[in-house]
Structures are given as C-alpha cells and as structure tokens.
Amino acid sequence: MVRLAKYLFIFCFVLFSCDTDENAIVTDNQNENFIISGVDISSFPEIEKANPIFYNENGEEDDFLNILKNNGVNTVRLRLWVNPENEHSSFEEVKVFSDRLKEKDFKIWLTLHYSDTWADPGKQETPAQWQNLNFEQLKDSVENYTKLVVSEIQPEYIQIGNEINSGFLFPYGNIEENFDHFFELLQTASNTIRQNASDTQIMIHYAGYYGANLFCNKINALDYDIIGLSYYPKWHGKSLESLENMLLNLSNTFDKKIVIAETAYPFTLDWNDWTNNIIGVEEQLILPDFPATPQGQKEFINTIKTMASNFENGIGFCYWGAELIAWNGNQSSEGSPWENQALFDFENKALPVLKEFEME
C-alpha cells in the first residue's frame, strides 16, 4: 500500500511537472512577438536644459534615461519635424539624441510628421518650403527628405506620417479630396525606406480604433509592416472591449504586426504648474476601474499591455509624454499640459506604472 502510494505520488508529480512546463512554453510563445516596450520622450532634449533632477522608485537620484532602461523600456519614439520654428524636434536635434539613445541600447522609433509642426487627423500642414511645389516636386521632396532621415539615423521603426486618418501633406495628400495623390505620397516614402534602410520596419499610424479596419483596407496595397493605433479615452472612447475587438479584427484581417503607438493615463487630476492640463476632470476617466491615482495609472497600462499581447500579431505598446513633467517651473503658464500623465510624480520620482514596462 505504501509502495502504491509512493508510485501514485511520483506519477502525480511528473504529470504536474509536465503541465507546468507546457504552460511555461505557452506563456513564452504568447510573449515571443511582443517586443516593443516603448516611451515617447520627444521633448526631453528641451526639458533637460532646465536641469531637472529625477529619482528612481526608491527615491534615489538617478539619470532619467537610466531609470527608463532599468525599468524595462527598450524603445524610444521621437517625433521629427521638417523645419520647426526652433531646434526642437528638428533633424539635427533628433539625430544627436538618437545617437545618444543608441549608446544606451534603446531601439529608435521615428514618427515623421512631414510637417513643420504637429500633425494629427485635424491638421496635416505641408512644410512651408514645400507648399508651392507641384505634385511631382512634392514627391521628390518626400523622397529626398525620407532618404536623408533613414540613411543618417537608421531607426528600427519609422512612421510615414502621424495619425494620418485624413491623410497627410495637405492639400495634395488629403484622402477625401484625392486619395490617389495620398497613396502615391505614401508609396514614395515606403519605397524610399525599402531602398535605403531595408531593415527598418515601416509603420502606418491611425488615431483611435473606430474605422481603422476600413482605413487599412484602403491602403492594403501599400508595402508596410506595422499598424499603429493611438488610444486615449478622452478622444477615442472608454470602451476597452471595443478597442480589443478592433485589435483582433485587424490581426485576423491583415497580415501586419500591430502596436498601441500612443497611450497615456493620469496618476492625479491635480496640477503642478499654471498650464492648463489636457486631462483634468473625472468625466475623462474610465471609472471605477481606473481612478486618477498612481495605482489606477498602473492598472490602466497593465490592461493595455495585456490586451496588446493577447493576440497573434501584437508586438507592443508605447507611452506618450513619459517625460512631460512641469519642467518650466510650478508657476509657468507655458509649461506642461501633461505633468499629471507623466511617468514621474510632482517630485520627479518614478511612478509605479514604470514596472509595467518590464517584458515578462
């Protein structure tokens, strides 16, 4: 009887061990393609000039980039403007910052706005020096500029435009007015990247999720690798179930990798300067699940991360405005509209949400 019990124990132990190993393999396979744990810190070169002091989660003074790296961030997203009004987000600044980031083994993700300023679904302004060109000349400018960027910076990932739901490089690239011109401009950029940086992954970036499948269907003939979606509850709705359904729809319909290219969430509704914040009232939150607290911020990003890794083509996520503390002083009316959504609190200490950037 004792011997039988002994064998039964051994059998159960072996069976349990096999189950455990099998589950571990499944977990590894699920995360195998989930490779981007990113932050957009495009304003950091400007913020750094104010000499802010940052602290890690233990309250110890530390280098900003080291804190990110030590918490699992592996990719940095940077916006690029053609001829901005100052040096910020210019080619020169982005090139220098990219070289510095590469020295710390961050992967580089460029978002080419093809504009001198912010580009989004409501604003796609052609760079000033390109505005009087005919269409063929504009295509040449796109080709030359794109070639310069990829040849000099050699990013791992590159977006053709930023949140191009309505097109880019208006008026020629306005989808509603002339889809053919819009698509030709996309093709010009895509072909240039393939010819000059064959290892760089090409991303098309869509704001929100509603209509993303229709948009991707329209550009289905384009040569690109990744579908990027922005998701902010304030602008794109509070239904995480609808977001998840669209991610699954895109994954099942298109042979593309998929990433949450922009997201963020507040850790408080308070302010740390006199600049109006973009998020400031409870109506903009997903309640009661995700309150504006450090834990609520952490849980929101955990949910986004989990959602983005739970389907075959999901490859990662990126947090926008990670660096946007109130760097211009706590009485500035021209400071940060995002300090309550940064990854550092009002004392510049790393928030718990940073732990979500570790790849499991």
C-alpha positions in Angstrom: 0.0 0.0 0.0 2.9 2.3 0.9 4.6 1.4 -2.4 1.4 2.1 -4.3 1.1 5.5 -2.6 4.7 6.2 -3.4 4.2 5.4 -7.2 1.0 7.4 -7.2 2.8 10.4 -5.8 5.6 10.1 -8.3 3.0 9.9 -11.2 1.2 13.0 -10.0 4.4 14.9 -9.5 5.6 14.0 -13.1 2.1 14.9 -14.5 2.0 18.2 -12.7 5.6 19.0 -13.8 4.7 18.3 -17.4 1.6 20.5 -17.1 3.7 23.3 -15.6 6.4 23.1 -18.3 3.7 23.1 -21.0 2.1 26.2 -19.6 5.5 27.9 -19.4 6.1 27.1 -23.1 2.7 28.5 -24.0 3.5 31.7 -22.0 6.8 32.1 -23.8 5.1 31.6 -27.2 2.5 34.2 -26.3 5.1 36.8 -25.5 7.6 35.8 -28.2 6.5 38.5 -30.7 5.8 41.1 -28.0 9.0 43.1 -28.4 8.2 46.9 -28.1 8.1 48.4 -24.6 8.3 52.0 -25.6 8.0 55.6 -24.5 7.7 58.8 -26.5 10.1 61.3 -24.9 10.4 63.7 -27.8 10.5 66.8 -25.5 13.3 65.5 -23.3 16.1 67.4 -25.1 14.2 70.6 -24.3 13.3 69.6 -20.8 16.8 68.5 -20.0 18.1 72.1 -20.5 16.2 73.1 -17.3 18.4 70.6 -15.4 15.6 68.7 -13.5 16.6 66.1 -11.0 14.9 62.7 -11.4 14.5 60.0 -8.8 14.1 56.2 -9.1 11.3 54.3 -7.4 13.5 54.1 -4.2 13.7 57.9 -4.1 17.4 57.8 -5.1 18.7 60.5 -7.6 19.3 58.9 -10.9 19.7 59.7 -14.6 16.4 59.9 -16.5 17.4 57.5 -19.2 18.8 55.0 -16.8 15.6 54.9 -14.9 13.7 54.1 -18.1 16.2 51.5 -19.1 16.3 49.9 -15.6 12.5 49.5 -15.7 12.4 47.6 -19.0 11.9 50.4 -21.6 13.6 49.2 -24.7 12.3 51.5 -27.5 12.2 55.3 -27.7 9.8 57.1 -30.0 10.8 60.5 -31.3 8.8 63.0 -33.5 10.6 64.7 -36.4 9.5 68.0 -37.9 11.0 69.2 -41.2 11.8 72.9 -40.4 10.4 73.7 -36.9 10.4 77.2 -35.6 13.2 76.3 -33.2 15.7 73.4 -32.8 13.3 71.2 -31.0 12.2 68.1 -33.0 14.4 69.2 -35.8 16.5 66.7 -37.8 19.7 67.9 -36.0 18.3 67.5 -32.5 16.7 64.1 -33.2 19.9 62.8 -34.9 22.0 63.8 -31.8 19.5 62.4 -29.4 19.1 59.2 -31.4 22.9 58.6 -31.3 22.8 59.1 -27.5 19.9 56.7 -27.1 21.6 54.0 -29.2 24.6 54.2 -26.9 22.3 53.0 -24.2 20.9 50.2 -26.4 17.5 51.7 -26.9 15.8 51.0 -30.3 14.8 54.1 -32.2 11.2 54.7 -33.5 10.8 57.8 -35.6 7.5 59.5 -36.3 7.9 61.6 -39.4 5.1 64.2 -39.3 6.1 65.5 -42.8 5.2 68.9 -41.3 7.0 71.8 -39.6 4.7 71.3 -36.6 2.2 69.0 -35.0 0.3 66.7 -37.4 -2.9 64.8 -36.4 -6.2 63.9 -38.0 -7.3 67.6 -37.9 -4.1 69.2 -39.0 -1.7 67.9 -41.7 0.1 71.0 -42.8 2.7 70.7 -45.6 6.2 72.1 -44.6 6.5 75.8 -45.6 9.3 75.2 -48.1 7.3 72.5 -49.9 4.0 74.4 -50.1 4.4 76.0 -53.6 5.6 72.8 -55.2 3.7 70.9 -57.8 2.8 67.3 -57.1 5.9 65.7 -58.8 8.2 68.2 -57.0 6.5 67.3 -53.7 7.1 63.6 -54.3 10.7 64.4 -54.9 10.9 66.3 -51.6 9.4 63.5 -49.7 11.8 61.1 -51.3 14.9 63.2 -50.6 13.9 64.0 -47.0 13.0 60.4 -46.2 16.2 59.2 -47.6 18.2 61.6 -45.5 16.4 60.6 -42.3 16.7 56.8 -42.7 20.3 57.0 -44.0 21.6 59.2 -41.2 19.6 57.9 -38.2 18.9 54.3 -39.3 15.9 53.7 -37.0 14.5 50.3 -36.2 10.9 51.6 -36.8 9.6 54.6 -38.8 6.1 56.0 -39.2 5.1 57.5 -42.5 3.2 60.5 -41.1 1.5 60.9 -37.8 -2.1 59.9 -37.2 -2.9 60.0 -40.9 -6.7 59.2 -40.7 -7.4 62.1 -43.0 -4.2 61.9 -45.0 -1.0 64.0 -44.8 0.8 66.7 -46.7 -2.4 68.7 -47.4 -3.8 69.7 -49.8 -2.3 67.1 -52.1 -2.4 64.2 -49.6 -6.0 64.8 -48.4 -7.8 61.5 -48.6 -11.2 63.0 -49.1 -10.1 65.2 -52.0 -7.6 63.0 -53.8 -6.9 59.5 -52.5 -4.7 58.7 -55.4 -2.3 61.5 -54.6 -2.3 60.5 -50.9 -1.4 56.9 -51.8 1.3 58.0 -54.2 2.9 60.0 -51.4 2.7 57.0 -49.1 4.3 54.8 -51.7 7.1 57.3 -52.4 8.0 57.3 -48.7 7.7 53.5 -48.4 9.8 52.8 -51.5 12.5 55.2 -50.3 12.7 53.4 -46.9 12.9 50.0 -48.5 15.6 51.1 -50.9 17.8 52.9 -48.3 17.0 51.1 -45.0 15.8 47.6 -45.7 16.0 46.5 -42.1 13.7 49.4 -40.9 10.2 48.4 -40.1 7.5 50.7 -41.7 4.5 51.7 -39.6 1.2 53.4 -40.6 -0.3 55.3 -37.7 -4.0 55.7 -37.2 -5.6 57.7 -34.4 -8.2 55.7 -32.4 -9.7 52.5 -33.5 -13.1 53.3 -35.0 -12.7 53.0 -38.8 -9.2 51.6 -38.5 -10.2 48.4 -40.5 -11.7 50.5 -43.3 -8.6 52.7 -43.5 -6.2 49.7 -43.6 -8.3 48.1 -46.3 -8.0 51.2 -48.4 -4.2 51.1 -48.2 -3.9 47.4 -48.4 -1.7 47.5 -51.5 1.0 49.6 -49.6 4.2 47.9 -48.7 4.4 48.3 -44.9 4.9 46.2 -41.8 3.1 47.6 -38.7 -0.3 49.1 -37.9 0.0 51.6 -35.1 -3.1 52.8 -33.2 -3.4 55.7 -30.7 -5.7 55.1 -27.8 -6.7 57.9 -25.3 -10.1 57.5 -23.5 -10.7 61.3 -23.8 -10.6 61.2 -27.6 -11.3 57.6 -28.6 -13.9 56.4 -26.2 -13.9 54.5 -22.9 -14.8 51.0 -24.3 -11.7 48.8 -23.9 -13.8 46.0 -25.2 -14.3 47.8 -28.5 -10.6 48.5 -28.7 -9.8 44.9 -28.1 -12.3 43.8 -30.7 -10.7 46.0 -33.3 -7.2 44.8 -32.5 -8.5 41.2 -33.0 -10.2 42.3 -36.2 -7.1 43.9 -37.6 -5.0 40.9 -36.6 -7.3 38.4 -38.3 -7.8 40.5 -41.4 -4.4 42.0 -42.3 -1.0 40.3 -42.4 0.6 43.1 -40.3 2.1 43.5 -36.9 0.1 45.7 -34.5 1.2 48.1 -31.8 -0.5 50.6 -29.5 1.6 53.5 -30.7 0.3 56.1 -28.3 -1.5 55.9 -24.9 -1.3 57.6 -21.5 -3.3 57.9 -18.3 -3.2 60.3 -15.3 -2.0 59.5 -11.8 -3.8 62.5 -10.4 -6.2 65.3 -11.5 -4.1 67.9 -9.7 -1.7 70.4 -11.5 1.9 71.1 -10.8 2.1 74.4 -12.9 -0.3 77.0 -14.2 -0.6 75.5 -17.6 -4.0 74.0 -18.4 -3.8 70.2 -18.4 -5.5 68.2 -21.1 -6.9 65.7 -18.6 -8.4 67.3 -15.5 -11.9 66.0 -14.7 -13.3 62.6 -13.8 -15.6 62.6 -16.8 -12.4 61.9 -18.9 -11.5 58.8 -16.9 -12.6 55.2 -17.1 -14.3 54.8 -13.8 -14.5 53.0 -11.4 -11.8 50.7 -12.9 -9.1 53.2 -13.4 -9.1 56.2 -11.0 -6.6 59.0 -11.4 -4.2 57.6 -8.9 -0.7 56.0 -9.2 -2.3 52.6 -8.9 -5.1 53.5 -11.4 -2.5 54.6 -13.9 -0.5 51.4 -13.4 -3.6 49.2 -13.8 -4.6 51.0 -17.0 -1.2 50.4 -18.6 -1.2 46.9 -17.4 -4.6 46.4 -19.1 -3.3 48.0 -22.4 -0.1 45.9 -22.3 -2.1 42.7 -21.6 -4.5 43.4 -24.4 -1.8 44.2 -26.9 0.0 40.9 -26.1 -3.0 38.7 -26.2 -3.3 38.3 -30.0 -1.0 36.8 -32.5 0.2 39.9 -34.3 0.5 42.2 -31.2 4.1 43.4 -30.8 4.0 46.1 -28.1 2.9 49.5 -26.8 4.3 53.0 -26.4 3.5 55.6 -23.7 3.3 59.1 -24.9 4.6 62.1 -22.8 6.6 60.0 -20.4 8.9 62.9 -19.8 6.4 65.8 -19.6 6.9 66.9 -16.0 6.3 70.6 -15.1 9.9 71.5 -16.2 9.3 75.2 -16.7 8.5 75.9 -13.1 5.4 75.4 -11.0 4.0 78.9 -11.8 4.5 78.7 -15.6 1.6 79.2 -17.9 3.7 77.9 -20.7 4.8 74.7 -19.2 3.4 71.1 -19.3 -0.2 70.3 -20.1 0.7 66.7 -19.3 2.5 66.6 -16.0 -0.3 64.6 -14.3 0.1 61.9 -17.0 4.0 61.7 -17.0 5.7 58.6 -15.7 7.2 60.7 -12.8 5.2 62.3 -10.0 5.3 66.0 -9.0 8.6 65.4 -7.1 10.1 63.8 -10.3 10.1 60.4 -8.7 9.4 57.3 -10.8 5.8 56.1 -10.5 4.7 52.5 -10.0 3.5 52.4 -13.6 7.1 52.1 -14.8 7.1 48.5 -13.5 4.7 47.6 -16.3 7.4 48.2 -18.9 9.2 45.0 -17.9 8.9 42.3 -20.5 7.7 39.1 -18.9 
